[in-house]
Amino acid sequence: MVTTPDRTLDGKVAFVGGASRNLGGLISTTLGADGVRVAVHYNSDSSRAKADDVVDQINAGAGEAFAVQADLTRPAEVERVFDEVVGRFGRLDYSINTAGMVLKKPLTEISEEEYDQMFAVNSKAAFFVMREAARRMADGGKIITIVTSLLAAYTGLYSSYAGSKAPVEHFTRALSKELYGRNISVNNIAPGPMDTSFFYPAEDEDSIAYHKSSAMNGDLTKIEDIVPWVRHLLTDGWWANGQTFFLNGGYTTR
C-alpha cells in the first residue's frame, strides 16, 4: 500500500550541492532553521571558510550540519559524499543540487576544453548526484536540481551553458518515472538571472540592464525568491513530479 509522504521537515536529512554561498547557502540555512540535518557541500579549498560559516549558522539554531568537500564531476567522489551523509545521519531524504558553471561566449569561439568543462559541471555532475541520491534516498524523498531559465530562451552566447543544463530535464523525467512506487519526486527549478556573484562576471552593464528589463519588476531574480519554492516542493508541493519550474518574473516562459 502506497502512503502519502510525510510533509514535515523537522528531523529530515538533506544534501545541498554548491552550498557555501548564494542560493545553496540560503537553502541550507533555511532548511536548518526548520530542523533539517544538512550536508553542506563545497567544491574547492577557497570555499571552505564560507561552507563552515553556513554550518555554524545551522548548528547555532534548530538544525544540525557538517561541511563536505567534493568534486562532483567525479562519480567516485559523489559516491563518497553520499556515503558520508548516510553514515553521519543514518538516512537521506532530500537532494538539492545548486552547483553549476556559466560561460557566455560565441559558439564559434568555444574551445573543446571549455565545452568539456561546462558539460562536466552542469550535466555530468547533475546526473551522478541524481543517481547516487536515488540509490540511497528514503521513500518519500525529494530530488531537486537547479537549472536555468535560458532553457526557454531564444538567444545567442549561452550555447554551452544552457546546452549543458538541457540534459538535466531529460534525466529528471526519466528518473521520476523510474522511482514510481516510492513517492520520490524529482524536479528542476529554473531561476532567471540571479543577483549573485555567479551572474555578474559573465555580463557587462548593457547586458545586465537587458536582463533586468526582461522581468516583470525590472530586476534580477533574488535568491530569496527561489528558496520558498524549494521548501514548497519538499513539503506541500510533493505532488509535482518530473517538472521544470521557470521562476523568473516572466523573464522567459514555456
C-alpha angles and dihedrals in degrees: 000000000000114000129204111262120256106257097198124104103201112111096007122131124233136185111206116193117211091014104151096091148356116013096354092052094050092046089052097049092043093053091043090056087055091056098262118148106230136201103207108208124203131174111210139031089249089065097049098093092052091047089052089051090055090049091049092052091052095045090050090060138037098308139068126228147168132190122240127188123211144146099236092198087073112074093206090059091048089053091049092050094052091045087055092050093051092040091052101040103021096235146030124230105161138031116189114176117193097159115126148134131225130209123180109192140121111273090235090061100047114112126217089248091054092046092051092047094050093050092044093055102034102033113016095043091047091051096052094042088055092046096051093042091053092049093055105028123118117238110274092035129140133228118196128177125190112227128159140272087229086082085080096042131101100214144120133237097046098074097124094039100049090030092057091047094049096076090060089071089058092045088051096051093047096047093045089057094045091054095054110137095036099075090236112144122204119198144154130225116209110195124192118243103310129220094242141109087264092067109043103060091064096049141065130211094271095049092045089054090049093050090049093049091054095067124077095248096042093246143096123269112269123219086234087063092058105042095070089056091052090051091047093053089051093052130014093006093063093119092069110096137169092008139133113215115205104210106178115113091260095309088137133353136197 
